[in-house]
Amino acid sequence: MARPRVAIVHERFTELGGSERVVEQFLAIWPEATVHTSVADRSVLPPSLRDATILTSPLQAIYRGGPGYAYLLPFLPWAFRHLDVGDVDLVVTSHHAFANWVRIPSGSRMISYTHTPARWMWDRDFRALEGGLSTRALLGAFAAGARRSDRRAAQRPDVVLANSHHVAARVSRWWGRSAEVLHPPVDVERFRPDPDLRREDFFLLAGRLVPYKRPEVAVAAARKAGVRLVVAGEGRVRKLLDTLAGPGVEMLGAVNDDTLLELYRRCTALVFPGVEDFGLVPVEAQACGTPVVALRAGGSRETVVDGVTGILYEPGGDEVRSLAAVLSGFDGSMFDADVIREHAEKFSPAAFRTGMEQAAGRVLGSSTDPAPGT
């Protein structure tokens, strides 16, 4: 059977994160595929994507580069509706806002790999964390106008693959359709233990410092417990954390990949107080044999095995007190680094590629007609 002609649709290349790593794996499966996106800052592309054929929308002409793209938001629905993916057998989207809105050619099949339906569009509590009153009002009005089209576009894919059961529940609740679960790829070859490094007496908080990740909970809990916390990351709540931090809390700011890897290997445990769709950081830490202390919510329920690869504390109530109690009594010796590492290997790129290829095989071998475009 001839190899399928594949088009990949990705939201944007404005910073390097988990969704861009997914596109890397798509291209590892289908290296001849063309990638279609709204805008791209080629300086942020990893080496594996720099030689790929990446076609941008007309919005590229007004994109200023860098991670900021909010000023483009009103134009993104139009941009994705007008992407021309060409004559292909399969369209694969990397979706978290508008990628599913692309028009697919007649007779083509479609798979949506869904990082999440847009939370700012569907979740009022999430919007409440975004900017000031006027920003929230404008975003709320835009979201209200987009939800109907978003739900309609979500009926196009032959298969929706959600990155976690947590996201699959959103797909059901917000889009009214079922989703299969395929966890995203984690570079477990790069993130691995180093037997020459010894664990040190500090907890680690790593990642972007943004409201929904709730880094202030970790900082307040560490101070309450009287333990040392190292914070690696930058973001818009950094100033708040600086005011909360005191003796024992070290703010490193943004760190490079090598420094982050060393921190994973040296820390007593990773602290993860947010509610993530999946959460790459806890899996990266576990790939290094590091236990994780996480809120029992969101993707952490799927990536951390309570009592085996870390500790899950309960949501609700005084979460600072709950987390502080875990940190103050934490005993790293109860965890086996080899067992933690073995668990993390389940999230390898190879496992992800196998799942994607199986889904594509089912879709392309199907005889049913795809859902009509809108």
C-alpha positions in Angstrom: 0.0 0.0 0.0 1.3 3.5 -1.0 2.3 5.8 1.8 -0.5 8.3 2.6 -0.2 11.9 1.6 -0.4 13.8 4.9 -0.9 17.4 5.9 -0.1 18.5 9.5 -1.9 21.5 11.0 -0.4 23.1 14.1 -1.7 26.2 15.9 1.5 28.3 15.9 5.3 28.1 16.3 5.8 31.0 18.8 7.6 29.1 21.5 8.9 25.6 22.1 6.7 23.4 24.2 4.9 20.1 24.4 2.7 20.6 21.4 5.7 21.3 19.2 7.3 18.1 20.4 4.1 16.3 19.2 4.7 17.8 15.7 8.2 16.5 15.8 6.8 13.0 16.2 4.2 13.5 13.5 7.1 14.3 11.1 9.1 11.3 12.3 6.1 9.2 11.2 5.4 11.1 8.0 8.6 12.9 7.0 7.2 14.0 3.6 4.3 15.8 5.2 3.8 19.6 4.9 3.1 21.5 8.1 0.5 24.3 8.0 0.3 26.9 10.7 -0.9 30.4 11.5 2.5 32.0 12.2 6.0 30.8 12.9 9.1 32.2 14.6 11.7 30.0 13.1 14.3 30.9 15.7 12.4 28.8 18.3 12.2 25.7 16.1 14.2 22.7 17.3 16.8 21.2 14.9 14.3 18.4 13.9 11.9 21.0 12.5 14.2 23.5 10.8 14.3 21.6 7.6 10.6 20.8 7.5 8.3 22.4 5.0 6.3 24.8 7.2 3.7 27.0 5.5 2.2 30.0 7.3 -1.0 32.0 6.9 -1.2 35.6 5.7 -1.0 36.6 9.4 2.8 36.0 9.2 3.0 39.4 7.6 1.8 41.1 10.8 3.4 38.7 13.4 6.1 40.5 15.4 7.9 37.4 16.5 8.4 35.9 20.0 5.9 34.3 22.3 3.3 37.1 22.3 0.5 36.5 19.9 -2.7 37.7 21.7 -3.1 40.6 19.2 -3.6 38.0 16.5 -6.4 36.2 18.3 -9.4 37.8 16.5 -7.9 36.8 13.1 -7.0 33.2 13.9 -10.4 31.7 13.0 -10.2 33.2 9.6 -6.6 32.1 9.1 -7.4 28.4 9.8 -10.5 28.4 7.7 -8.5 29.6 4.8 -5.5 27.3 5.1 -5.0 25.3 1.9 -3.6 21.9 2.8 -3.6 20.6 -0.7 -4.6 17.2 -2.1 -3.9 14.8 0.7 -5.2 11.6 2.1 -5.0 12.5 5.8 -5.1 15.8 7.7 -3.6 15.5 11.2 -4.2 18.5 13.6 -2.3 19.5 16.7 -5.2 21.3 18.3 -5.6 23.5 21.3 -7.6 26.5 19.9 -8.4 26.6 16.1 -6.5 23.9 14.3 -9.6 21.8 13.9 -11.3 24.7 12.1 -9.2 23.9 8.9 -11.2 22.9 5.9 -10.3 19.4 4.8 -10.4 18.4 1.1 -13.2 16.2 -0.1 -12.4 12.5 0.4 -9.7 13.2 2.9 -9.6 11.8 6.4 -8.9 13.7 9.6 -7.4 13.0 13.0 -7.3 15.6 15.7 -4.6 15.2 18.3 -6.2 17.4 21.0 -4.0 18.9 23.7 -7.2 20.4 25.0 -10.3 22.2 23.7 -9.5 25.9 24.2 -10.0 26.4 28.0 -10.3 30.2 27.6 -13.2 29.5 25.2 -15.1 27.0 27.3 -14.0 27.5 31.0 -15.2 30.7 32.7 -13.0 29.9 35.8 -9.9 29.7 33.5 -10.8 33.1 31.9 -11.0 34.6 35.3 -7.2 34.2 35.6 -6.5 36.1 32.4 -5.5 39.8 32.6 -7.6 42.6 34.0 -11.4 43.2 33.9 -11.5 44.7 30.4 -9.3 41.9 29.0 -11.5 39.3 30.6 -14.7 41.0 29.2 -13.3 41.1 25.7 -12.1 37.5 25.9 -15.4 36.4 27.2 -17.3 38.0 24.4 -14.9 36.5 21.8 -15.3 33.1 23.4 -19.1 33.3 23.4 -19.0 33.9 19.7 -16.6 31.1 19.0 -18.0 28.2 20.9 -20.7 27.2 18.4 -18.2 27.1 15.6 -15.6 25.3 17.7 -18.1 22.5 18.6 -19.1 22.2 15.0 -15.5 22.0 13.8 -14.9 19.3 16.4 -17.3 17.0 14.6 -15.1 16.9 11.5 -12.3 14.6 12.6 -12.8 10.8 12.1 -11.0 10.3 15.4 -10.2 12.6 18.3 -7.1 11.6 20.3 -6.9 13.3 23.6 -3.6 13.7 25.5 -5.2 12.5 28.8 -8.4 11.1 30.2 -8.8 14.5 31.9 -8.9 16.1 28.4 -11.1 13.4 27.0 -13.7 14.3 29.6 -13.6 17.9 28.4 -14.0 16.7 24.8 -17.1 14.9 25.8 -18.5 17.7 27.9 -17.7 20.6 25.6 -17.7 19.1 22.2 -20.3 16.3 22.7 -18.1 13.5 21.3 -15.9 10.7 22.5 -12.1 10.7 22.4 -9.5 8.0 22.6 -6.5 8.7 24.9 -2.9 8.8 23.6 -0.5 10.3 26.0 2.0 12.8 24.5 5.7 11.9 23.9 8.3 12.7 26.6 12.0 12.6 25.8 12.8 9.8 28.2 16.2 9.2 26.6 17.4 12.7 27.4 15.8 12.8 30.8 17.3 9.9 32.7 19.1 9.4 36.0 22.8 10.2 36.5 24.4 7.7 39.0 27.2 10.2 39.6 24.9 12.9 41.0 23.6 12.6 44.6 20.2 13.8 45.8 20.3 17.1 47.7 18.0 18.5 50.3 15.7 20.7 48.2 12.4 20.5 46.4 12.0 21.7 42.9 9.2 23.7 41.2 9.8 24.0 37.5 7.9 25.5 34.5 6.2 28.7 33.5 5.1 30.9 36.4 1.5 31.5 35.3 -1.7 31.6 37.4 -3.3 28.2 36.5 -0.1 26.4 37.5 -0.5 27.9 41.0 3.2 28.3 41.9 2.3 30.5 44.8 0.9 27.4 46.5 4.2 25.7 46.3 6.1 28.7 47.6 3.7 29.3 50.5 3.7 25.5 51.4 7.5 25.4 51.4 7.8 28.3 53.8 5.1 26.8 56.1 6.9 23.5 56.1 10.3 25.1 56.6 11.9 23.2 53.7 14.1 24.5 50.9 12.5 25.1 47.5 14.2 26.0 44.2 12.0 27.7 41.6 13.1 27.4 38.0 11.0 29.4 35.6 9.7 32.8 34.6 6.2 34.2 34.0 3.7 36.9 34.8 3.4 35.9 38.5 7.1 36.1 39.2 6.7 39.4 41.0 4.1 37.9 43.3 6.4 35.0 44.1 9.3 37.3 44.9 7.1 38.9 47.6 6.1 35.5 49.0 9.6 34.0 48.9 11.8 34.2 51.9 14.6 32.2 53.5 14.8 28.8 51.9 13.1 29.7 48.6 15.5 30.3 45.8 14.2 32.0 42.6 16.5 31.0 39.7 14.4 32.5 36.9 14.4 30.8 33.4 17.0 28.0 33.1 18.4 26.2 30.1 17.7 22.6 29.3 21.0 21.3 30.8 20.4 23.1 34.1 16.8 21.8 34.3 18.1 18.3 33.7 20.6 18.6 36.5 18.0 20.0 38.9 15.7 17.1 38.2 18.6 14.7 39.0 19.6 16.5 42.2 16.4 17.5 43.9 14.6 15.5 46.6 11.3 15.6 44.7 9.5 17.7 42.2 6.5 19.8 43.5 3.6 20.2 41.1 0.6 22.1 42.6 -1.3 23.0 39.3 -4.1 21.3 37.4 -2.6 20.4 34.0 -4.1 18.8 30.9 -1.3 16.3 31.0 1.9 17.8 32.4 5.2 17.0 30.8 7.3 18.3 33.8 6.3 15.5 36.2 7.1 12.8 33.6 10.5 14.4 32.8 11.3 14.4 36.5 10.2 10.7 36.9 12.3 9.8 33.9 15.2 11.0 36.0 14.1 8.7 38.8 12.7 11.7 40.8 9.5 11.3 42.9 6.8 13.9 42.4 4.5 15.6 44.9 1.4 16.6 43.0 -2.2 17.7 43.4 -4.5 14.7 42.8 -6.2 16.4 39.9 -5.9 16.7 36.1 -3.1 14.9 34.3 -1.2 14.1 37.5 -3.7 11.4 38.3 -2.5 9.6 35.1 1.2 10.3 35.3 2.0 9.9 39.1 1.4 6.6 40.9 0.5 7.5 44.5 2.9 5.9 46.9 5.0 4.4 44.1 6.4 7.2 41.9 5.3 10.1 44.2 2.6 11.4 46.5 -0.7 12.8 45.5 -2.4 15.2 47.9 -6.1 16.0 47.9 -7.6 19.1 46.2 -9.9 21.5 48.0 -9.8 23.1 51.4 -6.5 24.6 52.5 -4.1 23.2 49.8 -1.2 25.1 51.2 -1.5 23.3 54.5 -2.0 19.9 52.7 1.1 20.4 50.6 3.1 21.6 53.5 2.2 18.5 55.5 3.5 16.3 52.7 6.7 18.3 52.3 7.5 18.4 56.0 7.2 14.7 56.4 8.6 13.7 53.0 10.9 10.7 53.0 12.7 10.1 49.7 14.1 6.8 50.8 10.7 5.2 50.4 10.8 5.6 46.6 12.8 3.4 44.2 14.4 5.4 41.4 14.5 2.4 39.1 10.7 1.8 39.5 10.0 5.5 38.9 12.1 5.5 35.8 10.4 2.4 34.5 7.0 4.0 34.9 8.1 7.1 32.9 9.3 5.0 30.0 5.6 4.3 29.2 5.4 7.8 27.9 8.2 7.4 25.3 8.2 8.9 21.8 8.2 5.4 20.4 5.0 4.5 22.3 3.4 7.7 21.0 4.3 7.0 17.4 2.9 3.5 17.6 -0.4 4.9 18.8 -0.6 7.5 16.1 0.3 5.0 13.3 -2.4 2.6 14.6 -5.0 5.4 14.6 -4.0 6.5 11.1 -4.2 2.9 9.9 -7.7 2.5 11.3 -8.9 5.8 9.8 -7.4 5.2 6.3 -8.6 1.7 6.2 -12.2 2.8 7.1 -14.9 2.7 4.5 -17.2 5.3 6.1 -17.4 8.8 4.8 -15.7 11.6 6.8 -17.8 14.1 8.5 -18.7 17.0 6.1 -16.9 20.3 6.4 -18.6 23.4 7.6 
